[in-house]
Amino acid sequence: MLTLKYIEENAALVVERLKVKHFDAAAIVQQIQEANQQRKETQARVDALKAEMNRLSNEIGQLFKEKKMDEANRAKMKTVELKDEIKALDTTFADTEAKLNELVVQLPNLPHQLVPEGRTAEDNLEIRSGGIIPQLPEGKKPHWDLIQQYDIIDFELGTKLTGAGFPVYKGKGAKLQRALISFFLDEGEKAGFLEVQPPILVNEDSGFGTGQLPDKEGQMYHATADNLYLVPTAEVPVTNMYRDVILSEDQLPVKNMAYTPCFRREAGSWGAHVRGLNRLHQFDKVEIVEIAHPDHSYEILDSMVAHVENLISKLELPYRIIRLCGGDMSFTSAMTYDFEVYSAAQERWLEVSSVSNFETYQANRLKCRYKGKDMKKPELAHTLNGSALALPRIVAAILENNQSPEGIRIPKVLVPYCGFELIS
């Protein structure tokens, strides 16, 4: 979340920049200013009353020494009145702080200056593209037909076991999943990311720290008996490893990656755009996370984008990189790049990764800070993350783009992981 100090010092700028996200912040910012002024006035009154109490305490002792009992007792009664007033003001102060926190978390992150104007995906800016769109033979099939033809993923069995959106991978389909996960982790290790294996259930504090709560609770599976949430992405547990942590400046950047299954309760819809692997409630993903020095976070964002681009290039998939416009960005992001791969059978682009810089927005919630030798106090770090990569649509594109009369060709880079060159 934005810091109260930043909002107070840059109120007009906050309102103006959030217009890029098509968020009208004027009323909330005004309420924050009013609540913060009330908080300051309350604190000032409490401080004045405590000073008066200290003065009276010293005076009472002197009055008793001088045997001025009536005056001493009147002073004692006054201190009782002051204590009652301070107690009431402390309640007011706590209520005002709670109101301030409720207001501040309603403000999205400010978009970076390079974020383009726009409301929808049509207004996003293509940065670059790569790869060659394959020319498929007559009778090309979408991946859901290929899956059935080669019996590698069973959607009906998944529905029987759990429900729609929970497929069962089997045979070469399961091996392809495992191959992709291993490939992504090995490439991440080469790029300097330390692998971690976090829990896939997180508490409310973790959900709040990365911004899933209170914004996206409806999209998360909630284990109500224990008040825990299934992770929508490894971003949540991995970034929260640094909640309430002060890193030394020379530790930055911290680079972690993790494979986890991911769980998302998405609103149901119909059509080819959500058919098969295009949208699932459970899917596998490798996530990369960096904790960075504010001066270098955008260089690091570029390096993370390059890492994801390298993965897609090695998988021989045609792709394009999109810088999201303000209206298409997440609540917490300052800048986001989406990666899309081309599905030659569906004849459309499929989103497979988002790489984002959150600047200090998550770090302020997390209290994730760093401190250098010459710094008087710790400062907020920048947090970044990206999908490297999410599997379902990558698998869909691999199956569709590599189909032939003989079967489905496996990208060369995956053959050592799969142990086979063809699904037939």
C-alpha positions as CSV (number, residue, x, y, z in Angstrom):
1,M,0.0,0.0,0.0
2,L,1.0,3.6,-0.4
3,T,2.6,5.1,2.7
4,L,0.7,7.7,4.6
5,K,3.6,10.1,4.4
6,Y,3.7,9.8,0.6
7,I,-0.1,10.4,0.4
8,E,0.1,13.4,2.7
9,E,3.0,15.0,0.8
10,N,1.7,14.2,-2.7
11,A,-2.1,14.2,-2.4
12,A,-2.7,15.9,-5.8
13,L,-0.2,13.6,-7.6
14,V,-1.8,10.5,-6.1
15,V,-5.2,11.5,-7.4
16,E,-3.8,12.5,-10.8
17,R,-1.7,9.3,-11.3
18,L,-4.5,7.0,-10.3
19,K,-6.6,8.4,-13.1
20,V,-4.3,6.4,-15.4
21,K,-5.7,3.3,-13.7
22,H,-9.2,4.8,-14.1
23,F,-9.5,5.0,-10.3
24,D,-11.1,8.1,-8.8
25,A,-9.1,8.6,-5.6
26,A,-10.2,12.2,-4.8
27,A,-12.8,11.3,-2.1
28,I,-10.6,8.7,-0.4
29,V,-7.5,10.9,-0.4
30,Q,-9.6,13.7,1.2
31,Q,-10.9,11.4,3.8
32,I,-7.3,10.2,4.5
33,Q,-6.2,13.8,4.9
34,E,-9.1,14.6,7.3
35,A,-8.6,11.4,9.4
36,N,-4.8,12.0,9.5
37,Q,-5.4,15.6,10.8
38,Q,-7.7,14.3,13.4
39,R,-5.1,11.7,14.4
40,K,-2.5,14.4,14.8
41,E,-4.7,16.6,16.8
42,T,-5.7,13.7,19.1
43,Q,-2.1,12.8,19.6
44,A,-1.1,16.4,20.3
45,R,-3.9,16.7,22.9
46,V,-2.8,13.4,24.5
47,D,0.8,14.6,24.7
48,A,-0.4,17.9,26.3
49,L,-2.4,16.1,28.9
50,K,0.4,13.7,29.7
51,A,2.7,16.7,30.2
52,E,0.1,18.3,32.5
53,M,-0.1,15.0,34.5
54,N,3.7,14.9,34.9
55,R,3.6,18.5,36.1
56,L,0.8,17.8,38.6
57,S,2.6,14.6,39.9
58,N,5.6,16.7,40.7
59,E,3.5,19.4,42.3
60,I,1.5,16.8,44.4
61,G,4.7,15.5,46.0
62,Q,5.8,19.0,46.9
63,L,2.4,19.9,48.3
64,F,2.4,16.9,50.5
65,K,5.8,17.8,51.7
66,E,4.5,21.3,52.6
67,K,1.5,19.8,54.3
68,K,-0.9,21.5,51.9
69,M,-3.3,18.6,52.0
70,D,-6.4,20.2,50.4
71,E,-4.4,21.5,47.5
72,A,-2.6,18.1,47.1
73,N,-6.0,16.3,47.1
74,R,-7.4,18.7,44.5
75,A,-4.4,18.1,42.3
76,K,-4.8,14.3,42.7
77,M,-8.5,14.6,41.6
78,K,-7.4,16.6,38.6
79,T,-5.0,13.8,37.6
80,V,-7.8,11.3,37.8
81,E,-9.8,13.5,35.4
82,L,-6.8,13.7,33.1
83,K,-6.4,10.0,33.1
84,D,-10.0,9.5,32.1
85,E,-9.7,12.0,29.3
86,I,-6.5,10.4,28.0
87,K,-8.2,7.0,28.1
88,A,-11.0,8.3,26.0
89,L,-8.6,10.0,23.6
90,D,-6.6,6.8,23.3
91,T,-9.8,5.1,22.1
92,T,-10.4,7.9,19.6
93,F,-6.8,7.6,18.4
94,A,-7.1,3.9,17.9
95,D,-10.4,4.2,16.0
96,T,-8.9,6.9,13.8
97,E,-5.9,4.8,13.0
98,A,-8.1,1.9,12.1
99,K,-10.1,4.1,9.8
100,L,-6.9,5.5,8.2
101,N,-5.7,1.9,7.5
102,E,-9.1,1.0,6.0
103,L,-8.9,4.0,3.7
104,V,-5.2,3.6,2.7
105,V,-5.6,0.0,1.6
106,Q,-8.4,1.1,-0.8
107,L,-5.9,3.0,-2.9
108,P,-4.2,1.0,-5.7
109,N,-0.5,1.3,-6.5
110,L,0.5,4.3,-8.6
111,P,1.4,3.3,-12.2
112,H,4.9,4.1,-13.5
113,Q,5.2,7.0,-15.8
114,L,5.8,4.7,-18.8
115,V,2.5,2.9,-18.3
116,P,0.3,3.8,-21.3
117,E,-3.2,5.3,-21.0
118,G,-6.1,3.0,-21.7
119,R,-8.9,1.0,-20.3
120,T,-8.8,-2.5,-21.8
121,A,-6.4,-5.1,-23.3
122,E,-7.0,-3.4,-26.7
123,D,-5.1,-0.4,-25.3
124,N,-2.0,-2.3,-24.3
125,L,1.3,-1.6,-26.0
126,E,3.2,-4.3,-27.8
127,I,6.9,-4.0,-27.0
128,R,8.4,-6.7,-29.2
129,S,7.7,-10.2,-30.6
130,G,9.6,-13.2,-31.6
131,G,9.4,-16.7,-33.0
132,I,7.6,-18.0,-36.1
133,I,3.9,-18.8,-36.3
134,P,3.7,-22.3,-37.8
135,Q,1.7,-23.2,-40.8
136,L,-0.4,-26.2,-39.7
137,P,-1.6,-28.9,-42.0
138,E,-5.2,-29.3,-43.1
139,G,-7.4,-30.6,-40.4
140,K,-5.5,-28.9,-37.6
141,K,-7.0,-29.6,-34.2
142,P,-7.2,-27.5,-31.0
143,H,-5.5,-28.9,-28.0
144,W,-8.6,-30.3,-26.4
145,D,-9.1,-32.6,-29.4
146,L,-5.4,-33.6,-29.4
147,I,-5.6,-34.4,-25.7
148,Q,-8.5,-36.7,-26.3
149,Q,-6.8,-38.2,-29.4
150,Y,-3.6,-39.1,-27.6
151,D,-5.2,-39.7,-24.2
152,I,-2.8,-37.6,-22.2
153,I,-5.1,-35.5,-20.1
154,D,-8.5,-36.5,-18.7
155,F,-11.0,-33.7,-18.0
156,E,-13.9,-35.9,-17.2
157,L,-12.0,-37.9,-14.6
158,G,-10.9,-34.6,-13.0
159,T,-14.6,-33.5,-12.9
160,K,-15.5,-36.8,-11.3
161,L,-12.8,-36.5,-8.6
162,T,-13.2,-32.8,-7.9
163,G,-15.0,-30.7,-10.4
164,A,-14.6,-28.7,-13.6
165,G,-11.2,-27.1,-14.0
166,F,-9.2,-29.9,-12.2
167,P,-7.8,-32.1,-15.0
168,V,-5.9,-35.4,-14.5
169,Y,-2.6,-35.6,-16.4
170,K,-1.5,-39.1,-17.4
171,G,1.2,-40.9,-19.4
172,K,3.1,-38.6,-21.7
173,G,0.9,-35.7,-20.5
174,A,2.1,-36.1,-17.0
175,K,5.7,-36.5,-18.2
176,L,5.4,-33.3,-20.2
177,Q,4.2,-31.4,-17.1
178,R,7.1,-32.7,-15.1
179,A,9.5,-31.9,-17.9
180,L,8.4,-28.3,-18.1
181,I,8.6,-27.8,-14.4
182,S,12.2,-29.2,-14.3
183,F,13.2,-27.2,-17.3
184,F,11.9,-23.9,-15.8
185,L,13.6,-24.6,-12.5
186,D,16.9,-25.5,-14.1
187,E,16.9,-22.4,-16.2
188,G,16.0,-20.3,-13.2
189,E,18.9,-21.8,-11.3
190,K,21.2,-20.8,-14.2
191,A,19.9,-17.3,-13.9
192,G,20.8,-17.1,-10.2
193,F,17.4,-17.8,-8.6
194,L,17.5,-19.9,-5.4
195,E,14.8,-22.6,-5.4
196,V,12.5,-22.8,-2.4
197,Q,9.6,-25.1,-1.7
198,P,7.0,-23.1,0.3
199,P,3.7,-24.2,1.8
200,I,0.6,-24.0,-0.5
201,L,-1.6,-22.8,2.3
202,V,-1.1,-19.3,3.6
203,N,-2.6,-17.2,6.4
204,E,-4.4,-13.9,6.2
205,D,-1.3,-11.9,7.0
206,S,0.4,-13.4,3.9
207,G,-2.6,-12.7,1.7
208,F,-2.6,-9.1,2.9
209,G,1.1,-8.7,2.5
210,T,1.1,-9.3,-1.2
211,G,-2.3,-7.6,-1.9
212,Q,-4.6,-10.6,-2.5
213,L,-6.5,-9.6,0.7
214,P,-8.8,-7.8,1.0
215,D,-8.9,-7.2,-2.8
216,K,-9.2,-10.7,-4.2
217,E,-10.6,-13.0,-1.5
218,G,-13.4,-14.1,-3.8
219,Q,-10.8,-15.6,-6.2
220,M,-9.1,-17.6,-3.5
221,Y,-10.0,-21.0,-2.1
222,H,-10.6,-20.6,1.6
223,A,-10.1,-23.4,4.2
224,T,-12.5,-21.8,6.6
225,A,-12.0,-24.2,9.6
226,D,-8.4,-23.0,9.9
227,N,-8.8,-19.7,8.1
228,L,-6.1,-20.5,5.6
229,Y,-6.0,-19.9,1.9
230,L,-4.8,-22.1,-1.0
231,V,-2.1,-20.1,-2.9
232,P,-3.2,-18.5,-6.2
233,T,0.5,-18.2,-7.0
234,A,3.8,-18.9,-5.3
235,E,4.3,-15.1,-5.2
236,V,2.3,-15.1,-2.0
237,P,4.4,-17.4,0.2
238,V,7.7,-16.6,-1.3
239,T,7.4,-12.8,-1.1
240,N,6.1,-13.2,2.5
241,M,9.3,-15.0,3.5
242,Y,10.6,-11.4,3.8
243,R,7.7,-10.0,5.8
244,D,9.0,-8.1,8.9
245,V,12.5,-8.6,7.6
246,I,15.3,-6.0,7.4
247,L,17.8,-7.0,4.8
248,S,21.3,-5.6,4.5
249,E,21.9,-3.5,1.4
250,D,24.6,-5.8,0.2
251,Q,22.1,-8.8,0.2
252,L,20.1,-7.1,-2.6
253,P,18.8,-8.3,-4.9
254,V,17.4,-11.4,-3.3
255,K,16.3,-13.9,-6.0
256,N,14.0,-16.8,-5.3
257,M,11.9,-19.2,-7.4
258,A,9.4,-21.8,-6.5
259,Y,7.2,-24.4,-8.2
260,T,3.7,-24.8,-6.7
261,P,0.3,-25.9,-7.8
262,C,-1.9,-22.8,-8.0
263,F,-5.6,-22.5,-7.2
264,R,-8.0,-19.9,-8.4
265,R,-11.8,-19.6,-8.1
266,E,-12.5,-17.8,-11.3
267,A,-16.0,-16.8,-12.4
268,G,-17.4,-19.3,-14.8
269,S,-17.8,-18.5,-18.5
270,W,-18.4,-20.4,-21.7
271,G,-16.7,-20.6,-25.1
272,A,-13.5,-21.7,-26.7
273,H,-11.5,-19.0,-25.0
274,V,-11.9,-20.9,-21.7
275,R,-12.1,-24.4,-23.1
276,G,-9.6,-27.2,-22.3
277,L,-6.4,-25.9,-20.7
278,N,-7.2,-22.2,-21.4
279,R,-8.6,-21.7,-17.9
280,L,-8.3,-24.0,-14.9
281,H,-9.0,-23.8,-11.2
282,Q,-5.8,-25.8,-10.4
283,F,-2.6,-25.5,-12.5
284,D,1.2,-25.7,-12.1
285,K,3.5,-22.8,-12.3
286,V,7.1,-21.8,-11.6
287,E,7.3,-18.3,-10.1
288,I,10.3,-16.0,-9.8
289,V,10.5,-13.3,-7.1
290,E,13.1,-10.6,-6.4
291,I,13.5,-8.2,-3.5
292,A,15.4,-5.2,-5.0
293,H,17.1,-1.9,-4.1
294,P,14.7,0.9,-5.3
295,D,17.5,2.4,-7.5
296,H,17.8,-0.8,-9.5
297,S,14.3,-2.4,-9.6
298,Y,13.5,-1.4,-13.2
299,E,16.8,-2.8,-14.5
300,I,15.8,-6.0,-12.6
301,L,12.4,-5.9,-14.2
302,D,14.0,-5.8,-17.6
303,S,16.2,-8.8,-16.7
304,M,13.2,-10.8,-15.5
305,V,11.4,-10.0,-18.7
306,A,14.5,-11.2,-20.6
307,H,14.6,-14.4,-18.6
308,V,10.9,-15.3,-19.4
309,E,11.5,-14.4,-23.1
310,N,14.5,-16.8,-23.1
311,L,12.3,-19.6,-21.8
312,I,9.6,-19.1,-24.4
313,S,12.2,-18.8,-27.2
314,K,13.8,-22.1,-26.1
315,L,10.4,-23.7,-26.3
316,E,10.2,-22.6,-30.0
317,L,6.9,-20.7,-29.4
318,P,5.9,-17.5,-31.2
319,Y,5.4,-14.8,-28.7
320,R,4.8,-11.1,-28.1
321,I,5.5,-8.9,-25.0
322,I,2.9,-6.4,-24.0
323,R,3.2,-3.5,-21.6
324,L,-0.2,-3.2,-19.9
325,C,-2.1,0.0,-19.9
326,G,-3.4,1.6,-16.7
327,G,-6.9,0.2,-17.0
328,D,-5.7,-3.4,-17.6
329,M,-3.2,-3.5,-14.7
330,S,-3.6,-5.2,-11.3
331,F,-4.4,-3.2,-8.2
332,T,-0.9,-3.7,-6.7
333,S,1.4,-3.3,-9.8
334,A,3.4,-0.2,-10.8
335,M,4.3,-1.7,-14.2
336,T,3.4,-5.1,-15.8
337,Y,4.6,-6.9,-18.9
338,D,2.4,-9.7,-20.2
339,F,3.7,-12.5,-22.4
340,E,1.5,-14.1,-24.9
341,V,2.2,-17.1,-27.1
342,Y,0.3,-17.8,-30.4
343,S,-2.0,-20.8,-30.6
344,A,-1.9,-21.8,-34.2
345,A,-4.9,-24.1,-34.0
346,Q,-7.1,-21.6,-32.0
347,E,-5.6,-18.8,-34.1
348,R,-5.3,-16.4,-31.1
349,W,-2.8,-15.2,-28.5
350,L,-2.8,-16.9,-25.1
351,E,-1.4,-15.1,-22.0
352,V,1.2,-17.3,-20.3
353,S,3.1,-14.9,-18.0
354,S,2.9,-11.6,-16.2
355,V,6.1,-9.9,-14.9
356,S,5.6,-7.0,-12.5
357,N,7.3,-4.4,-10.4
358,F,5.3,-3.4,-7.3
359,E,7.9,-0.8,-6.1
360,T,7.3,-0.3,-2.4
361,Y,3.5,-1.1,-2.5
362,Q,3.9,-4.7,-1.3
363,A,6.9,-3.9,0.8
364,N,5.0,-1.4,2.9
365,R,2.4,-4.0,3.7
366,L,5.0,-6.6,4.4
367,K,7.4,-4.2,6.3
368,C,10.1,-5.6,4.0
369,R,13.0,-3.2,4.4
370,Y,16.8,-2.9,3.8
371,K,19.5,-1.0,5.5
372,G,23.0,0.1,4.3
373,K,26.0,0.9,6.4
374,D,25.5,4.7,5.9
375,M,21.8,4.7,6.4
376,K,20.3,6.1,9.6
377,K,17.2,3.9,9.4
378,P,15.8,1.1,7.2
379,E,13.9,1.9,4.0
380,L,11.3,0.0,2.1
381,A,12.6,-2.3,-0.6
382,H,11.0,-2.9,-4.0
383,T,9.4,-6.3,-4.8
384,L,9.0,-7.9,-8.2
385,N,7.7,-11.2,-9.5
386,G,6.8,-13.1,-12.6
387,S,5.5,-16.3,-14.0
388,A,8.4,-18.4,-15.4
389,L,6.2,-20.0,-16.5
390,A,2.5,-21.1,-16.0
391,L,2.0,-24.5,-17.6
392,P,-1.5,-24.9,-19.0
393,R,-1.5,-22.5,-22.0
394,I,2.2,-23.3,-22.6
395,V,1.2,-27.0,-22.9
396,A,-1.8,-26.0,-25.1
397,A,0.5,-24.0,-27.5
398,I,3.1,-26.8,-27.6
399,L,0.5,-29.4,-28.5
400,E,-1.3,-27.3,-31.1
401,N,1.8,-25.7,-32.8
402,N,3.7,-29.0,-33.0
403,Q,1.0,-31.3,-34.4
404,S,1.7,-33.3,-37.5
405,P,0.3,-36.5,-39.1
406,E,2.9,-38.5,-37.2
407,G,2.0,-37.0,-33.8
408,I,3.0,-34.1,-31.6
409,R,6.7,-33.1,-31.8
410,I,8.3,-32.2,-28.4
411,P,10.5,-29.1,-28.5
412,K,14.2,-30.1,-28.6
413,V,15.0,-28.5,-25.2
414,L,12.4,-30.7,-23.5
415,V,13.4,-34.0,-25.0
416,P,16.1,-34.8,-22.4
417,Y,13.5,-34.1,-19.7
418,C,10.7,-36.0,-21.3
419,G,12.6,-39.0,-22.6
420,F,10.7,-39.0,-25.8
421,E,10.5,-36.9,-29.0
422,L,7.0,-37.5,-30.1
423,I,3.5,-37.9,-28.6
424,S,1.8,-40.5,-30.9
